Amino acid sequence: MSLPSSSNTEPVPVRVDTKHTNIDPRSDVQIVDDRAFSKQAGPLYSLPTDAKEYNRLDYQHEMFRHLLDDSLYPNPEVVDKALSAEENPTPSIVDLGTGSGAWAIEMARKFPHAKVLACDIVLREHPEGSVPDNCRFEFLDVNKDMGKIQETFDVVHWRLVEPVTVDSDQFFYDVARILRPGGVFIAIAGNPRLLDKTDTVIPLKREGDPQCVKVLFGSATASSCDVGLITDILTFNI
């Protein structure tokens, strides 16, 4: 398994768009304890948005590749068919909550005939030449801007974004709306849990709360419990 490496290359913005959002990237960063955070992300997203965080997300991306037997997605026969050039000479892919952008960039390389759109409320700046020509990035808040998307896609990818998705019913409605007939929705979600020293699960008192992950890991640190991660990987062919 290849691991991400830090780069000293000066980053530059790459094909960044704001047509579906009111986010102003020029005034979005605040520094707290030497870490960069998004002002506009709000209380639901309390993780940093700096180089260290993107490096962690790159490692997380490699972890999922390992879990998927070095694949970028589950059920490859379903996804490959949806993105086949024989089925559609110019298929479209959208990565909602793209994070570091690693998944979107690799998909663009794997399917050079496809158009890939990577969206997030905060976007990484990539070194020049590192992003394929068929991949573009756009500022987008899944809680406010989904209704503004008028394009349709053959594959919609949503990985570990559920803790910050406020209205899941509305979100899934919007996903169904932007999927083309026969399109594929890939949803990857973590199911965090607390374990004591005997590997007994400690119930979450606030399960379902969008802040439960923050509470969970804070509790784990305070009680020196192990944190386990169950990963639910689902692919929907609509």
PEFEN-V559189 format. One record per helix or strand. SS is the DSSP state (~ for helix, > for strand). FROM is the first residue (numbers start at 1). LEN is the number of residues. If there is no record, write none. Layout:
BEGIN
<<SS,FROM,LEN> <SS,FROM,LEN>>
END
This chain:
BEGIN
<<>,11,2> <>,16,2> <~,25,3> <>,29,4> <>,35,4> <~,51,17> <~,76,7> <>,92,5> <~,102,9> <>,115,6> <>,126,2> <>,135,5> <~,146,3> <>,153,7> <~,162,3> <~,168,11> <>,179,17> <>,201,2> <~,212,12> <>,226,12>>
END
